[in-house]
Amino acid sequence: MQVSLENTGKLERKLTVRFPAEQFETKVRQRIAELGRNVRLKGFRPGKVPVKVIEQRFGDQVRGEALSDLVSSTFRDAVQQEKLQPVANPSIDTDGKPKDGEISYTATFEVMPELPTVDVAILKIDRPRAEVGEADIDKMIETLRSQRRAFAKVDRAAVDADMVIVDYTAQTEGFRHPAEGRERAATVIGTNGALAVFDSAIRGHSAGEELSFDAEFPPNFPIPQLAARPARVELRIGEVQEGKLPPVDETFIRNFGISDGTLETFRKEVQSNLERELDNALRARLRNEVGGKLAATYADVEVPKVLENAEAEALVRAAMGNLPSDQPIPAAAMEAAQAIARQRVIAGLLLRQIAQSNNLRVDNRKVSDRIAKIASTYEEPEQVVELYRNNPQMMDNVRTSVLEDQVSEWVADHADTTDVTLGFDEVMRPQNTSS
């Protein structure tokens, strides 16, 4: 095997690899022979299918598989020989045809950047602290009541907390939704729903009124052609409905699985749920804080574009939850996410380096506790725990999350850290930060 290396960018590398064509032909013959022993074809006894028949039926497939295997194995050997660390699978360019007794290919990929030695002590970290109070429990119970309110038609102008039925069209440059007619939808004024962009226009108007106005749709709007874009909206109010809150009585409480139907038990259950959510949010806040300070302090770290683009895509798809996986992401949305994606990648690379250099390993007890907390939100937690234990990918995700939290806590313990007391709502407020 012959290898030549070319630096085509700060992190991009191009490997040209040549290996003997006979190596390829030998693998093809081995695969053909293996098929001959195992394949079953109508009209032939097992193990008696002629080689020519196998070659005619499976030759292209065998050659493709053999070439793919050789490219994979020789690429692994080549990057090890050149002491390279690819960050993702390479782009392979080859015609797979022998020339002068050799088969060659080029592999283009990015390598891991050289990372600075992180001086944790220079970081100024704010570590959030918070508790669930009685007022937080009261507020959540009111939220639960609001979610279960019944709506009834009223003959008046729409106000906050009313449900308004509308028929609308949205026209932006080169796109109209829906393509024909109008779409019927419902929005509750003041609840920050998908159609909250209509709130200011419909507030104070009554059923039967026709409205026309300009609106800026949010980045997470479920219709990609409208997301993060301005549009001209034509809208007719079909109906205004007023909500009635249910009383917090035994019937209401039992709907949440509280068998004794008492307010005391209900409040304890609400508190337990809020404390679990708060714990998750505090850990996320600390990760964001540590990651953000690392990314800001070491902003000059070179970032592989493949990692930055993958992170940007993940951010956009998370924001546009209804976007099909096979649908391209709008270019404007990708561009808007690049800065945060870059910071997240820098933070992730540095956190991993900190873990390695300080021999920080995942605590399996914390992994078990995390899974138990996740499972506790389901009716049959034992089955959920078993599901995680039997799914390597799900287990890896939990282990990665736990290790990130451990590293963040370690950084906070060794940095110039100040504990900051926040209210429950402050902690739960969404962040737009680097991690």
Secondary structure, DSSP 8 states (H G I E B T S, - for coil): -EEEEEE-SSSEEEEEEEEEHHHHHHHHHHHHHHHHHH---TTS-TT---HHHHHHHHHHHHHHHHHHHHHHHHHHHHHHHTT--BSS--EEE-----BTTEEEEEEEEEB--------GGG-EEEEEE----HHHHHHHHHHHHHHT-EEEE-SS---TT-EEEEEEEEEETTEEESSSS-EEEEEETTS--TTGGGHHHHTT--TT-EEEEEEE--TT-SSTTTTT-EEEEEEEEEEEEEEE----SHHHHHTTT-TT--HHHHHHHHHHHHHHHHHHHHHHHHHHHHHHHHHHHTTT----HHHHHHHHHHHHHHHSTT--TTS---HHHHHHHHHHHHHHHHHHHHHHHHHHHTT----HHHHHHHHHHHHTTSS-HHHHHHHHHT-HHHHHHHHHHHHHHHHHHHHHHHSEEEEEE--HHHHHS---S--
